[in-house]
Amino acid sequence: MISFKQLPIEAKAAVAAGVVFFSMMLSRSYLAEKLDFRTRRWLLRLQMALFANTLMLMGSLHVWRSTVTTFTRSSAATSFCFMLWKIAVFMFLALAHSSFFTLLFLVAEEPYFFSLAAYTCLGAYIILIFFLFTLGSVEQAYKFLAGKGAKAGTGSKNRTALKPVLAVLLTVVLTVVGLLNASQPPTVNSVEIPVHKLPSTMNNLKVVLLSDIHLGPTVGKTKLAMIVRMVKALKPDITVIVGDLSDAEAKIIRPAVEPLGELDSPLGTYFVTGNHEYYTSDVSNWFELLKSFNIQPLHNENVKIVSPESTSDWFCLAGVDDIEADVLRYSGHGMDLKKALRGCSSEHAIVLLAHQPIAAKWALQERPDINLILSGHTHGGQIFPLNAGAYLLNPFFVGLYQVGQNTFVYVSPGTMYYGIPMRLGSRAEITEIILRSP
């Protein structure tokens, strides 16, 4: 029987990841109600950071072997430039691994440079791993198709050296493009949506949708102030924030949230939780903070949005807690559609705020009379190559979907980004939704 010490380091990392994952499940299942919020918050974040790092360790070993070890037998291996290259690769990997710990130690009103650098390296790390794997697979396929003759010789050695060089070059180019794309202000996307049974007096009602701002290590007060200015310029009747506003505790990041107090939509500003609100384990304090800025949380509840022209004309705006609250066993929270839609009948139009598209799917299975659901969560994949995974894991990916004759779902690609200050294959968005009366 092989002992743990005899296992390859990749196998040891996989075992470590399994142990951390098991501890996360144990904490969620048995310790959730026994630990106070502060302890649970730190434990959850620490476990997530350790789990991510143990998984990344396997990839980091591959990166090191591909970009450093491969060239140790070349004539350049003893040069000063190669020594600098080894240091650069090591620092790159160290920064990428440290990114997950910035949530614990480096969150303030504005992002720290270290956090921006660490998350940029994390984004580049994901891209580099993808290209190394893809090019390696192409190389293996070529060898298989070409036969044994392709396994030896100078040409084979040249191709082996070319693979990491090409992967690094592609990564650098895409990282720069992703950083430039994410640094631009969100695009304003105007969408007209017919809403069944919307009163004619509320035709052309303007709703501005925000989602996934992710105040935290790489998004601060300056970016939020920019978003608020753009929203105010649109002059919406209603503003809604469908989750993942922040990745930090309310007390720590309060100064960064202050621009939200300038939102002044005449029919109100509303908020529902996302999964990241529950990762902070500070939802109650977030609710109180948002209320102080005249933003109303919809905690499995609804409000009547009354027409400015006629008090007898209204529609039901409801919001549900994010489904992650159920997974985390967050006391007093969890998606409760029946409670959220209490008093909302099919005689009036129903608009639901639900952070995750899977929650939108579940809601429509239970209440097909919902007319419009506004969601976020997917970020449109945020960066290549994560786009494909986000597409496959969500029943609605991004944009407008018609479900049945009188029901629509709109999924925001996110107003900012999570952690990695990059966007590839997606664009940050502020959505201007014009409700049309049929």
C-alpha positions as CSV (number, residue, x, y, z in Angstrom):
1,M,0.0,0.0,0.0
2,I,1.4,3.4,-1.0
3,S,1.8,5.8,1.9
4,F,0.9,9.5,1.8
5,K,4.6,10.5,1.7
6,Q,5.1,8.4,-1.4
7,L,2.3,10.1,-3.4
8,P,3.2,12.6,-6.1
9,I,2.8,16.2,-4.9
10,E,-0.2,16.7,-7.3
11,A,-1.9,13.7,-5.5
12,K,-1.1,15.2,-2.1
13,A,-2.7,18.5,-3.2
14,A,-5.8,16.7,-4.4
15,V,-6.1,14.9,-1.0
16,A,-5.6,18.2,0.8
17,A,-8.4,19.8,-1.4
18,G,-10.7,16.9,-0.5
19,V,-10.0,17.3,3.2
20,V,-10.7,21.0,3.1
21,F,-13.9,20.4,1.0
22,F,-15.1,17.8,3.6
23,S,-14.5,20.3,6.4
24,M,-16.5,22.9,4.5
25,M,-19.4,20.5,4.2
26,L,-19.1,19.6,7.9
27,S,-19.1,23.2,8.9
28,R,-22.2,23.9,6.8
29,S,-24.1,20.8,8.0
30,Y,-23.2,20.5,11.7
31,L,-21.5,23.7,12.9
32,A,-23.7,26.3,11.2
33,E,-26.0,26.9,14.1
34,K,-23.4,26.3,16.8
35,L,-21.0,29.0,15.8
36,D,-21.5,32.7,16.1
37,F,-21.7,34.8,12.9
38,R,-18.2,36.2,13.2
39,T,-16.5,32.9,13.8
40,R,-18.5,31.3,11.0
41,R,-17.7,34.1,8.6
42,W,-13.9,33.7,9.2
43,L,-14.1,30.0,9.1
44,L,-16.0,29.9,5.8
45,R,-13.7,32.4,4.1
46,L,-10.6,30.6,5.3
47,Q,-11.9,27.3,4.1
48,M,-12.8,28.7,0.7
49,A,-9.3,30.3,0.4
50,L,-7.6,27.1,1.4
51,F,-9.8,25.0,-0.9
52,A,-9.1,27.3,-3.9
53,N,-5.3,27.3,-3.1
54,T,-5.0,23.5,-2.8
55,L,-6.8,23.1,-6.2
56,M,-4.6,25.8,-7.7
57,L,-1.4,24.1,-6.4
58,M,-1.9,21.3,-9.0
59,G,-2.1,23.9,-11.8
60,S,0.8,25.9,-10.4
61,L,3.0,22.9,-10.5
62,H,2.1,22.4,-14.2
63,V,2.8,26.1,-14.9
64,W,6.2,25.9,-13.3
65,R,7.2,22.7,-15.1
66,S,5.9,24.1,-18.4
67,T,7.5,27.6,-18.2
68,V,10.6,26.9,-16.1
69,T,11.6,23.3,-15.8
70,T,11.2,22.7,-19.5
71,F,14.1,25.1,-20.2
72,T,16.5,24.1,-17.4
73,R,18.5,21.9,-19.8
74,S,18.8,24.6,-22.4
75,S,22.0,26.8,-22.8
76,A,20.1,29.8,-21.5
77,A,19.3,28.1,-18.1
78,T,22.4,29.6,-16.5
79,S,21.8,33.1,-17.7
80,F,20.8,36.1,-15.6
81,C,17.7,36.6,-17.7
82,F,16.5,33.0,-17.0
83,M,17.0,33.7,-13.2
84,L,14.8,36.8,-13.5
85,W,12.2,34.7,-15.4
86,K,12.1,32.1,-12.6
87,I,11.6,34.9,-10.1
88,A,8.9,36.4,-12.2
89,V,7.0,33.1,-12.6
90,F,7.3,32.4,-8.8
91,M,6.0,35.9,-8.0
92,F,3.2,35.5,-10.5
93,L,2.1,32.3,-8.9
94,A,2.5,33.6,-5.4
95,L,0.3,36.6,-6.1
96,A,-2.4,34.5,-7.8
97,H,-2.5,32.2,-4.7
98,S,-2.7,35.2,-2.3
99,S,-5.7,36.7,-4.0
100,F,-8.2,34.7,-2.0
101,F,-6.8,35.9,1.3
102,T,-7.3,39.6,0.4
103,L,-10.9,39.3,1.5
104,L,-9.7,38.5,5.0
105,F,-7.1,41.3,5.3
106,L,-7.3,43.9,2.5
107,V,-10.7,45.4,2.1
108,A,-11.2,49.2,2.4
109,E,-12.9,52.2,0.9
110,E,-10.7,51.9,-2.2
111,P,-8.8,48.9,-3.5
112,Y,-5.3,48.3,-2.4
113,F,-2.7,47.9,-5.2
114,F,-1.7,44.5,-3.9
115,S,-5.3,43.3,-4.2
116,L,-5.6,44.5,-7.8
117,A,-2.2,42.9,-8.7
118,A,-3.1,39.6,-7.0
119,Y,-6.5,39.3,-8.7
120,T,-5.0,40.3,-12.0
121,C,-2.5,37.5,-11.7
122,L,-5.4,35.1,-10.8
123,G,-7.2,36.0,-14.0
124,A,-4.0,35.6,-16.0
125,Y,-3.4,32.3,-14.2
126,I,-6.8,31.0,-15.3
127,I,-6.1,32.0,-18.9
128,L,-2.6,30.5,-18.9
129,I,-3.8,27.2,-17.5
130,F,-6.4,27.0,-20.2
131,F,-3.9,27.6,-23.0
132,L,-1.3,25.2,-21.6
133,F,-3.9,22.5,-21.4
134,T,-5.3,23.2,-24.8
135,L,-1.9,23.4,-26.5
136,G,-0.7,20.3,-24.7
137,S,-3.8,18.4,-25.8
138,V,-3.2,19.5,-29.4
139,E,0.4,18.4,-29.1
140,Q,-0.6,15.0,-27.8
141,A,-3.2,14.6,-30.6
142,Y,-0.5,15.5,-33.2
143,K,1.9,12.9,-31.8
144,F,-0.8,10.3,-31.8
145,L,-1.8,11.0,-35.4
146,A,1.8,11.4,-36.6
147,G,3.0,8.2,-35.0
148,K,6.2,7.3,-33.2
149,G,8.2,9.5,-35.6
150,A,6.8,12.6,-33.9
151,K,8.1,11.6,-30.5
152,A,11.7,12.2,-31.0
153,G,14.0,14.6,-32.8
154,T,14.8,18.3,-32.9
155,G,11.3,19.2,-34.2
156,S,9.7,17.6,-31.2
157,K,11.9,19.5,-28.8
158,N,11.1,22.8,-30.6
159,R,7.4,22.2,-30.4
160,T,7.7,21.4,-26.7
161,A,9.5,24.7,-26.1
162,L,7.1,26.6,-28.4
163,K,4.0,25.5,-26.4
164,P,4.7,27.5,-23.1
165,V,6.0,30.5,-25.1
166,L,2.9,30.7,-27.2
167,A,0.7,30.2,-24.1
168,V,2.4,33.0,-22.2
169,L,2.2,35.4,-25.1
170,L,-1.5,34.7,-25.6
171,T,-2.1,35.1,-21.8
172,V,-0.3,38.5,-21.8
173,V,-2.3,39.8,-24.7
174,L,-5.7,38.6,-23.4
175,T,-4.9,39.9,-19.9
176,V,-4.2,43.4,-21.2
177,V,-7.3,43.3,-23.3
178,G,-9.4,42.1,-20.3
179,L,-8.0,44.8,-18.0
180,L,-8.7,47.5,-20.6
181,N,-12.3,46.2,-21.1
182,A,-13.1,46.1,-17.4
183,S,-11.6,49.5,-16.8
184,Q,-14.3,51.1,-19.1
185,P,-17.5,52.4,-17.6
186,P,-20.4,49.9,-17.8
187,T,-22.4,50.1,-21.0
188,V,-26.0,51.2,-20.8
189,N,-28.2,48.6,-22.4
190,S,-31.8,49.7,-23.0
191,V,-34.3,46.8,-23.3
192,E,-38.1,47.0,-23.9
193,I,-40.1,44.3,-22.3
194,P,-43.9,43.8,-22.6
195,V,-45.4,43.0,-19.3
196,H,-48.8,41.2,-19.3
197,K,-51.4,43.0,-17.3
198,L,-49.3,46.1,-16.7
199,P,-51.7,49.0,-16.4
200,S,-51.7,51.4,-19.4
201,T,-50.9,54.3,-17.0
202,M,-47.6,52.6,-16.3
203,N,-46.6,52.1,-19.9
204,N,-43.0,53.1,-20.5
205,L,-42.1,52.8,-16.8
206,K,-38.4,52.8,-16.5
207,V,-36.6,50.3,-14.3
208,V,-32.8,50.4,-13.9
209,L,-31.2,47.0,-13.1
210,L,-27.9,46.7,-11.2
211,S,-26.3,43.5,-10.3
212,D,-23.0,42.0,-9.1
213,I,-21.2,45.2,-8.1
214,H,-19.0,43.2,-5.7
215,L,-17.7,46.0,-3.5
216,G,-14.5,44.5,-1.9
217,P,-10.9,44.0,-2.7
218,T,-10.9,45.3,-6.3
219,V,-14.1,47.5,-6.4
220,G,-14.4,50.6,-4.2
221,K,-16.1,53.9,-3.7
222,T,-14.9,55.6,-6.9
223,K,-16.4,52.9,-9.1
224,L,-19.7,52.9,-7.2
225,A,-19.9,56.7,-7.4
226,M,-19.5,56.4,-11.1
227,I,-22.3,53.8,-11.3
228,V,-24.6,56.0,-9.2
229,R,-24.0,59.0,-11.5
230,M,-24.8,56.9,-14.6
231,V,-28.0,55.7,-13.0
232,K,-29.2,59.2,-12.0
233,A,-28.6,60.4,-15.5
234,L,-31.0,57.8,-16.8
235,K,-33.7,59.1,-14.4
236,P,-35.3,55.8,-13.6
237,D,-38.7,55.4,-12.0
238,I,-37.4,52.4,-10.0
239,T,-33.9,51.1,-9.3
240,V,-33.3,47.5,-8.4
241,I,-30.1,45.8,-7.2
242,V,-30.4,42.1,-7.6
243,G,-27.6,40.8,-5.3
244,D,-23.9,40.5,-4.8
245,L,-23.5,44.2,-3.9
246,S,-20.6,43.4,-1.6
247,D,-18.0,40.8,-0.6
248,A,-17.3,42.4,2.8
249,E,-18.9,43.2,6.1
250,A,-21.0,46.3,6.3
251,K,-19.0,48.0,9.0
252,I,-15.7,47.6,7.2
253,I,-16.8,48.8,3.8
254,R,-19.4,51.4,4.8
255,P,-17.6,54.4,3.5
256,A,-17.5,52.8,0.0
257,V,-21.3,52.3,0.1
258,E,-22.2,56.0,0.7
259,P,-22.8,56.9,-2.9
260,L,-25.9,54.7,-2.9
261,G,-27.5,57.3,-0.7
262,E,-27.7,59.6,-3.8
263,L,-30.1,57.2,-5.6
264,D,-33.5,58.9,-5.7
265,S,-35.8,57.0,-7.9
266,P,-39.4,58.3,-7.3
267,L,-41.0,54.9,-7.0
268,G,-38.2,53.5,-4.8
269,T,-34.9,51.6,-4.8
270,Y,-35.0,47.9,-3.9
271,F,-32.5,45.2,-3.1
272,V,-32.4,41.4,-2.9
273,T,-29.5,39.3,-1.6
274,G,-27.1,37.3,-3.7
275,N,-24.9,34.4,-2.7
276,H,-22.0,36.7,-1.7
277,E,-24.1,38.5,0.8
278,Y,-24.4,35.3,2.7
279,Y,-20.7,34.6,2.4
280,T,-20.2,37.8,4.4
281,S,-22.4,36.4,7.2
282,D,-23.5,40.0,7.8
283,V,-26.8,40.2,6.1
284,S,-28.7,41.9,8.9
285,N,-26.2,44.7,9.2
286,W,-26.3,45.1,5.4
287,F,-30.1,45.4,5.5
288,E,-29.9,48.1,8.2
289,L,-27.2,50.0,6.2
290,L,-29.2,49.9,3.0
291,K,-32.3,51.1,4.8
292,S,-30.3,54.1,6.1
293,F,-29.8,55.0,2.4
294,N,-33.5,54.6,1.6
295,I,-33.0,51.3,-0.2
296,Q,-35.6,48.7,0.7
297,P,-34.5,45.1,1.0
298,L,-37.1,42.6,-0.2
299,H,-36.5,39.8,2.2
300,N,-39.0,37.2,0.8
301,E,-41.6,40.0,0.5
302,N,-43.2,42.3,-2.0
303,V,-44.4,45.9,-2.4
304,K,-47.1,47.4,-4.6
305,I,-45.7,49.8,-7.2
306,V,-48.5,52.3,-7.6
307,S,-48.9,54.3,-10.8
308,P,-48.2,58.0,-10.3
309,E,-51.3,58.7,-12.4
310,S,-53.8,56.4,-10.7
311,T,-53.8,54.9,-7.2
312,S,-55.9,52.0,-8.5
313,D,-53.3,50.9,-11.0
314,W,-50.3,48.9,-9.6
315,F,-48.2,45.9,-10.1
316,C,-46.5,43.6,-7.6
317,L,-42.7,43.8,-7.2
318,A,-41.4,40.9,-5.1
319,G,-38.0,39.7,-4.1
320,V,-36.6,36.4,-2.8
321,D,-33.5,35.6,-0.7
322,D,-30.7,33.9,-2.6
323,I,-30.8,30.1,-2.6
324,E,-27.3,30.0,-1.1
325,A,-28.9,30.9,2.2
326,D,-30.4,27.5,2.2
327,V,-27.1,25.8,1.4
328,L,-25.4,27.7,4.2
329,R,-28.3,27.1,6.6
330,Y,-28.3,30.9,7.2
331,S,-30.8,31.4,10.1
332,G,-34.0,33.2,9.1
333,H,-33.1,33.3,5.4
334,G,-33.7,31.2,2.3
335,M,-35.7,31.4,-0.8
336,D,-39.4,31.4,0.1
337,L,-41.5,32.1,-3.0
338,K,-44.9,31.7,-1.3
339,K,-44.0,34.2,1.3
340,A,-42.5,36.6,-1.2
341,L,-45.6,36.5,-3.4
342,R,-48.2,36.6,-0.6
343,G,-50.9,38.9,-1.9
344,C,-49.6,38.9,-5.4
345,S,-52.4,37.4,-7.6
346,S,-52.4,36.8,-11.4
347,E,-54.9,39.7,-11.7
348,H,-52.0,42.1,-11.5
349,A,-48.6,42.0,-13.2
350,I,-45.9,40.4,-11.1
351,V,-42.2,41.3,-11.3
352,L,-39.8,39.1,-9.3
353,L,-36.2,39.9,-8.2
354,A,-34.1,36.7,-7.8
355,H,-30.3,36.8,-7.9
356,Q,-29.6,33.4,-9.5
357,P,-31.1,32.2,-12.8
358,I,-31.7,28.8,-11.3
359,A,-33.9,30.5,-8.7
360,A,-35.8,32.1,-11.6
361,K,-36.3,28.7,-13.2
362,W,-37.6,27.2,-9.9
363,A,-39.9,30.2,-9.3
364,L,-41.5,29.8,-12.8
365,Q,-42.1,26.1,-12.1
366,E,-44.0,27.0,-9.0
367,R,-45.7,30.2,-10.2
368,P,-45.9,30.3,-14.0
369,D,-48.0,33.5,-13.7
370,I,-44.9,35.6,-12.9
371,N,-44.6,38.1,-15.8
372,L,-41.0,39.2,-15.4
373,I,-38.0,38.0,-13.4
374,L,-34.8,40.0,-13.1
375,S,-31.6,38.1,-12.2
376,G,-27.8,38.4,-12.3
377,H,-25.1,36.1,-10.9
378,T,-23.6,34.8,-14.2
379,H,-21.5,37.9,-15.0
380,G,-21.8,36.7,-18.6
381,G,-18.9,34.4,-17.7
382,Q,-16.8,37.5,-16.9
383,I,-13.6,36.2,-18.5
384,F,-12.6,33.6,-21.1
385,P,-12.6,30.6,-20.7
386,L,-15.1,30.7,-17.7
387,N,-17.8,31.8,-20.1
388,A,-18.5,28.3,-21.2
389,G,-18.9,27.0,-17.7
390,A,-21.3,29.8,-16.7
391,Y,-23.3,29.1,-19.8
392,L,-23.6,25.4,-19.1
393,L,-24.4,25.8,-15.4
394,N,-27.2,28.3,-15.7
395,P,-30.7,27.8,-17.3
396,F,-30.6,31.4,-18.4
397,F,-27.1,32.8,-19.2
398,V,-27.3,36.5,-20.1
399,G,-29.8,38.9,-21.7
400,L,-33.5,38.5,-22.4
401,Y,-35.4,35.2,-22.5
402,Q,-39.1,34.6,-23.3
403,V,-40.5,31.7,-21.3
404,G,-44.1,30.9,-22.4
405,Q,-46.4,33.4,-23.8
406,N,-46.5,36.1,-21.1
407,T,-43.3,35.6,-19.1
408,F,-39.8,37.0,-19.6
409,V,-36.5,36.6,-17.7
410,Y,-33.7,39.1,-18.0
411,V,-30.2,38.2,-16.7
412,S,-27.8,41.0,-16.2
413,P,-24.1,40.3,-17.1
414,G,-23.2,42.3,-13.9
415,T,-22.5,46.0,-13.3
416,M,-18.9,45.5,-12.2
417,Y,-16.9,42.2,-11.7
418,Y,-16.0,39.8,-9.0
419,G,-12.4,40.0,-7.8
420,I,-10.6,39.7,-11.1
421,P,-10.5,43.2,-12.7
422,M,-10.9,41.8,-16.2
423,R,-13.6,41.0,-18.7
424,L,-13.2,38.9,-21.8
425,G,-16.1,37.9,-23.9
426,S,-18.5,39.9,-21.7
427,R,-19.1,43.6,-20.8
428,A,-20.2,45.2,-17.6
429,E,-23.7,46.6,-17.9
430,I,-26.3,49.0,-16.4
431,T,-29.6,47.8,-17.8
432,E,-32.4,50.3,-18.6
433,I,-35.6,48.3,-18.8
434,I,-38.6,49.9,-20.3
435,L,-41.8,48.2,-19.2
436,R,-44.5,48.1,-22.0
437,S,-48.2,47.7,-21.4
438,P,-49.6,45.3,-24.0
